[in-house]
Amino acid sequence: MRSFHMVFGLVALAINTLPVLAQTGYPAKPVKLVVGFAPGGAADYVARTIGEPMARALGQPIVIENKAGAGSSIAADAVAKSSADGYTVLIASPSSISVNPALNSKLGYKPSDLQPITKITSSPLVIAVNPGTGINSVKDLIAKSKAAPGSLNFATSGNGSAPHLGAALFSQVAGVQMTHIPFRGGSLAIQSVIAGDTQLTFGTPPSVLPMVQAGRLRGLAVSTRERSTLVPNLPGMLEAGLPDYAIEFWYGLFVPAGTPTEIVSKLFNAAQQAMQQPAVKAALAREGTDVSVSASPGQFATFLQEDEKFWVRLVREAGVKSN
């Protein structure tokens, strides 16, 4: 009987140890980083900038997968439903985590289905117009919008995206009406403004700034109250004449809920190492994006609880609809 209990105990110990042994071997294969927008936009740019240095820190390749659609909800839903083993990671903005669930109660996932790892970047939006509009400033934009309500079309990377919410808040604060034209990604939205199919965008810096610098778009201002050191050639909203308007957005990393703590820690440490690289900081700064890393996964989770209140209130007060 004694030997039976001893054997049973050893078997139980071995079984209980298996998950730990499996975790310590993480990662044993490439890690997929899922982007909720088409290639060429801000999320895609950030993902590809951090992919290689994160891969070096993890010792396995990072494979970027673009899964565009439904304002990034399709990607968030796919990651939320994937195995909680650390091999599928989501790069997300407030759209996936706070806005889309507030807009659509029928989504296939809840924010709690995604486990926070860390915030990685923050940046303002850039208000830019087609040069042919004759709009040269924020004051011109407001005047033209008030003269013909609804006549100006603004392009965004999708319903519930940061550009959509940025424009909604602008319309609310400035007391104007503009028409929303959503696309499946930031680069597609920007191309529509360049082509003159739409007139303006509240775009993410990586999508907008290269086109502004090339003269294909005219930058009016950044969405922060003060002028940003990331985009020094454009005024902030105080200088532009609309001091009560200010909005920023962020990107962060998430995994399916239930992912083991040890794996979350490894991903957090890899992201932290990647974001500290001077080359990463320089590449993001060139596109108007600042490195902003959480102190820990727990601190990021606490940040999200407060941040959600802002976005959900904006959705409600601005009357933003999912379509």
BANU-65251 format. One line per 10 residues: for each residue x, y, z of C-alpha. Coordinates in pm, 1 decimal. Example, Ala and Ser with C-alpha at 12.3 -4.5 7.8 and 13.67 -1.06 7.14 Angstrom:
1230.0,-450.0,780.0  1367.0,-106.0,714.0
//
This chain:
0.0,0.0,0.0  284.6,234.3,90.6  453.0,175.9,-247.4  119.7,238.9,-419.9  87.3,578.2,-251.2  447.5,658.6,-337.8  396.0,571.4,-705.2  66.4,761.5,-711.8  236.0,1064.1,-557.9  516.3,1056.0,-811.1
268.2,1030.7,-1099.3  66.4,1322.3,-960.6  383.3,1526.7,-921.6  483.7,1451.0,-1278.1  140.7,1547.8,-1410.6  138.5,1873.1,-1214.1  485.4,1953.9,-1339.9  402.8,1905.4,-1707.9  243.2,2250.6,-1762.1  541.1,2416.9,-1593.7
786.7,2227.0,-1812.0  581.5,2318.1,-2118.7  579.7,2684.9,-2019.2  953.7,2703.5,-1954.8  1007.7,2592.0,-2314.4  812.2,2889.6,-2448.5  846.8,2996.2,-2721.1  929.7,2681.1,-2912.9  795.5,2804.6,-3248.5  715.8,3134.6,-3427.8
474.9,3376.9,-3260.2  196.1,3533.6,-3466.6  127.2,3906.3,-3419.2  -220.6,3988.3,-3549.4  -298.1,4336.9,-3687.6  -663.2,4439.9,-3719.7  -608.5,4666.5,-4020.2  -477.6,4642.0,-4374.8  -102.9,4679.5,-4448.0  31.1,5033.9,-4463.1
-157.2,5183.8,-4168.9  -33.4,5284.9,-3824.6  -97.9,4952.7,-3649.4  79.7,4766.8,-3928.8  374.5,5007.6,-3916.2  413.4,4973.6,-3538.5  382.6,4593.5,-3558.2  650.1,4566.7,-3826.4  879.5,4808.0,-3641.6  873.3,4605.6,-3319.8
848.6,4259.7,-3480.8  1218.4,4194.6,-3539.3  1351.1,4324.3,-3205.0  1079.1,4131.3,-3020.3  1173.5,3820.6,-3217.0  1536.2,3861.7,-3111.1  1430.9,3893.7,-2746.9  1209.6,3584.9,-2768.0  1446.1,3376.4,-2978.8  1171.5,3292.7,-3229.4
1038.2,3470.5,-3541.1  742.0,3708.4,-3516.4  500.1,3656.3,-3804.5  277.1,3955.9,-3886.2  -77.3,3865.7,-3992.7  -315.2,4136.6,-4118.5  -677.4,4053.0,-4044.6  -867.2,4367.2,-4145.4  -1235.7,4439.4,-4108.1  -1511.8,4561.6,-3873.2
-1294.0,4833.2,-3720.2  -1039.4,4571.2,-3602.3  -1305.9,4355.5,-3432.6  -1240.7,4059.5,-3663.6  -878.0,4040.8,-3549.8  -967.9,4085.2,-3182.3  -1232.8,3813.8,-3205.5  -989.9,3573.5,-3375.4  -722.6,3625.5,-3109.4  -973.5,3601.3,-2823.5
-1083.8,3261.7,-2956.9  -731.5,3126.6,-3021.4  -536.1,2898.8,-2788.1  -410.9,3067.2,-2471.4  -56.0,2948.8,-2531.9  124.4,3272.2,-2617.8  161.0,3197.8,-2988.1  -111.9,3438.6,-3100.5  -73.0,3802.3,-2993.3  -293.7,4100.3,-3082.2
-171.0,4454.9,-3137.3  -471.2,4671.6,-3055.1  -584.2,5029.4,-3001.9  -881.5,5148.7,-2794.0  -1101.7,5048.3,-3091.0  -1080.1,4674.7,-3019.2  -1068.1,4696.3,-2642.2  -1317.7,4968.8,-2548.6  -1493.5,5128.8,-2844.7  -1620.0,4838.1,-3053.9
-1770.1,4652.5,-2755.1  -1948.4,4976.4,-2659.0  -2080.5,5018.7,-3014.6  -2189.2,4661.1,-3072.3  -2326.7,4436.6,-2797.8  -2340.8,4144.7,-3044.3  -1963.9,4114.2,-3088.7  -1830.8,3760.5,-3057.4  -1585.1,3863.1,-2784.6  -1573.7,4072.5,-2467.3
-1281.2,4289.5,-2356.0  -1227.7,4042.3,-2070.5  -1153.8,3772.1,-2331.6  -825.0,3950.9,-2402.6  -547.1,3963.8,-2145.1  -333.7,4281.8,-2139.4  43.3,4255.8,-2175.9  161.6,4615.3,-2215.1  98.3,4946.6,-2380.5  372.5,5010.6,-2637.4
304.1,5347.3,-2806.2  102.2,5667.1,-2783.8  55.0,5944.9,-3036.2  -174.0,6225.7,-3148.2  -393.5,6219.6,-3455.8  -310.2,6448.3,-3748.4  -583.7,6652.8,-3913.3  -505.5,6665.5,-4285.0  -696.2,6772.7,-4595.1  -672.0,6739.1,-4969.8
-480.1,7050.9,-5087.4  -751.3,7116.2,-5345.8  -1010.4,7192.1,-5077.6  -869.1,7538.8,-5017.3  -868.6,7465.8,-4643.7  -549.3,7596.8,-4486.5  -624.1,7589.2,-4112.6  -852.7,7443.5,-3847.6  -1047.0,7771.2,-3850.7  -1098.9,7731.6,-4227.7
-1217.3,7374.1,-4171.2  -1472.1,7482.9,-3911.3  -1594.1,7771.5,-4125.7  -1639.0,7553.9,-4434.3  -1815.8,7282.9,-4233.3  -2057.4,7535.0,-4082.2  -2126.2,7695.6,-4420.3  -2235.4,7363.5,-4570.0  -2313.6,7106.8,-4295.6  -2238.4,6748.8,-4397.5
-2070.1,6845.4,-4724.8  -1718.9,6752.7,-4608.5  -1641.6,6380.3,-4604.8  -1377.6,6251.8,-4362.4  -1205.8,5919.2,-4424.7  -1102.5,5684.8,-4142.4  -963.8,5336.4,-4088.8  -1307.0,5209.7,-3985.0  -1607.6,5251.4,-3759.6  -1498.6,5296.9,-3399.6
-1133.9,5358.0,-3493.0  -932.5,5629.7,-3320.7  -960.4,5855.4,-3631.2  -1339.5,5806.8,-3629.5  -1362.4,5896.5,-3260.1  -1120.7,6186.2,-3307.2  -1340.3,6335.1,-3578.7  -1655.8,6271.6,-3375.1  -1510.6,6459.5,-3078.7  -1395.7,6741.1,-3308.6
-1745.2,6774.2,-3454.8  -1891.8,6783.1,-3105.5  -1650.4,7044.6,-2970.7  -1651.3,7264.2,-3284.3  -2026.0,7233.1,-3340.2  -1998.3,7111.5,-3700.0  -2139.3,6828.3,-3912.3  -1917.7,6614.5,-4134.3  -1985.9,6285.1,-4312.5  -1795.2,5972.5,-4208.3
-1654.6,5744.2,-4480.6  -1497.4,5431.2,-4321.7  -1233.0,5215.9,-4492.3  -1064.6,4886.1,-4402.6  -736.5,5051.5,-4309.6  -555.5,5380.2,-4264.1  -363.2,5367.3,-4591.3  -685.5,5316.2,-4790.1  -846.1,5610.0,-4612.3  -547.3,5832.8,-4685.8
-547.9,5734.3,-5053.3  -912.3,5841.4,-5078.4  -824.1,6188.7,-4946.1  -529.3,6217.3,-5184.7  -755.9,6118.1,-5474.2  -1016.1,6375.6,-5371.3  -1287.0,6113.8,-5315.3  -1297.7,6239.2,-4955.0  -1179.8,6576.2,-4829.8  -1003.2,6517.6,-4499.4
-890.7,6271.8,-4235.5  -808.0,6261.6,-3867.4  -533.7,6013.7,-3944.9  -265.5,5834.5,-3751.4  81.5,5988.9,-3795.4  242.2,5691.0,-3978.5  -39.6,5702.4,-4234.6  -54.9,6079.9,-4278.4  285.4,6238.3,-4221.2  467.2,6090.1,-4524.0
190.2,6225.6,-4747.4  202.8,6566.6,-4577.7  580.1,6579.1,-4619.9  542.5,6484.7,-4986.9  290.4,6766.3,-5041.2  7.3,6527.6,-5130.9  -187.2,6623.0,-4819.0  -199.8,6947.5,-4622.9  -153.6,6905.5,-4247.7  -363.4,7142.0,-4035.9
-285.2,7045.3,-3675.4  -222.2,6763.6,-3431.0  -500.7,6654.5,-3197.8  -316.7,6729.0,-2873.3  -377.6,7060.8,-2697.5  -14.0,7168.5,-2724.4  221.3,7136.5,-3020.6  380.9,6790.2,-3020.4  758.5,6739.1,-3028.3  682.9,6436.0,-3247.0
524.7,6657.5,-3515.0  693.1,6994.0,-3457.4  580.1,7156.6,-3783.2  208.3,7142.1,-3701.2  24.9,7345.2,-3434.4  -158.8,7193.6,-3141.5  -527.9,7266.4,-3089.6  -468.7,7558.9,-2853.3  -260.0,7732.3,-3116.9  -503.2,7626.7,-3391.7
-794.4,7796.2,-3217.2  -986.7,7503.6,-3063.1  -837.1,7469.1,-2712.7  -1118.7,7251.7,-2574.9  -1036.5,6971.2,-2818.9  -769.2,6713.7,-2738.1  -735.0,6340.8,-2801.5  -453.8,6083.5,-2817.9  -452.3,5711.6,-2890.2  -231.2,5416.6,-2804.6
-136.3,5068.8,-2919.2  -88.3,4774.5,-2685.6  -30.8,4400.3,-2690.2  -286.8,4140.2,-2579.6  -320.1,3760.5,-2564.8  -620.9,3536.3,-2504.6  -748.3,3535.0,-2145.6  -609.0,3244.5,-1949.0  -260.2,3264.3,-2098.8  -14.9,3144.3,-1828.2
147.4,3420.1,-1622.3  497.2,3303.9,-1713.8  422.8,3341.6,-2085.5  267.3,3685.5,-2033.4  583.3,3786.6,-1845.6  807.7,3663.9,-2127.4  606.9,3860.8,-2384.5  608.6,4168.9,-2159.9  985.9,4149.7,-2115.7  1039.6,4099.3,-2490.1
821.5,4400.3,-2571.7  1001.8,4611.0,-2313.1  1341.0,4516.4,-2456.9  1222.3,4592.9,-2810.1  1076.3,4932.3,-2721.2  1399.2,5038.8,-2549.3  1603.4,4990.7,-2867.3  1721.4,5329.9,-3003.8  1645.0,5217.7,-3360.1  1284.2,5138.0,-3265.0
1239.1,5471.6,-3087.2  1387.3,5656.0,-3385.9  1172.3,5471.0,-3640.8  854.0,5543.0,-3446.0  948.0,5906.0,-3377.3  997.1,5965.6,-3751.2  632.5,5870.7,-3793.8  504.0,6086.3,-3507.3  469.5,5800.2,-3259.1  612.2,5791.3,-2906.9
725.4,5484.7,-2711.8  503.0,5436.6,-2406.4  554.0,5108.8,-2219.1  353.8,5001.8,-1913.4  534.0,4931.2,-1587.1  378.0,4582.5,-1577.4  85.0,4386.6,-1724.7  -109.3,4468.5,-1407.6  -43.0,4841.0,-1447.2  -163.3,4822.1,-1808.7
-483.1,4649.8,-1692.3  -544.0,4928.8,-1439.9  -481.0,5192.0,-1708.5  -735.1,5022.7,-1936.3  -1008.5,5040.4,-1672.6  -980.9,5421.0,-1660.9  -913.6,5465.1,-2032.6  -1228.7,5270.6,-2120.7  -1440.9,5529.2,-1937.8  -1314.7,5806.8,-2167.5
-1381.7,5619.5,-2492.0  -1721.4,5482.7,-2388.5  -1831.6,5828.8,-2273.4  -1717.4,5974.8,-2605.4  -1909.5,5708.6,-2800.2  -2223.7,5790.8,-2601.5  -2195.9,6172.0,-2594.7  -2094.5,6207.2,-2960.7  -2367.4,5969.1,-3075.3  -2120.8,5745.8,-3262.3
-2286.9,5448.1,-3431.4  -2128.6,5126.9,-3554.3  -2239.5,5189.2,-3912.3
//
